[in-house]
């Protein structure tokens, strides 16, 4: 089974979705729903996807779970929960009855690096791990030293770095991102998503060669057992069509590790998120 391990759905709300800038991001200031994604997955022989939160609320988690119940190609949800909430364990009890909920994410990229190292936040991530949930790490390169300590303190918790930690592809800057990523990758409980790259490049004039140094690093550092493909659709549309961002990853895999394609495009995500391997007969 082939999986797109990172994408989003939303009904656009200009009050809630203030991160979608009206000037530079006008093209995605609209609804994006499963019926929009299904044909794109089918065109690329992808059987399922992981829907990831874009808003920090349990309402977002419930919205994605409802879509997953309705559309069998949504194989799992990475939702949001208040990891520092006094009622965290009670809320986890509630969600244990939702098997399509696979993990959680907090949008760390806009916060000080030390936020993730607060004892209460770390305790929250440990709590979800004890219930079998994964945690997606969304950060920028300057936060990676804190991420290194974060992963050191969460041994045994299934963690995944989203979007290669958003390296500075637009300027071609490789260091110190490379050193930090390599250090983090030495911990075998940490995975990395090959996703979100095109929006870290020059949206209008990027070329395939811009991404090769960054792909070389993560493939060498994580190996092919801890990398998974994700489109970051519809955010990717700011810089590339679904087909073009997919071709970027598929072309690299075909050239460098063709025998490992099944891992990158499905098996690793299935193992990490504990997905059902039943293939949908229709992407409804």
PyMOL commands that set and color helices and strands:
alter all, ss='L'
color gray80, all
select helices_A, chain A and resi 26-28+34-43+58-70+88-95+113-117+119-130+141-152+162-165+177-185+198-200+209-222+235-238+242-256+258-273
alter helices_A, ss='H'
color red, helices_A
select strands_A, chain A and resi 3-7+48-52+74-79+101-107+134-138+159-161+190-194+227-229
alter strands_A, ss='S'
color yellow, strands_A
deselect
rebuild
show_as cartoon
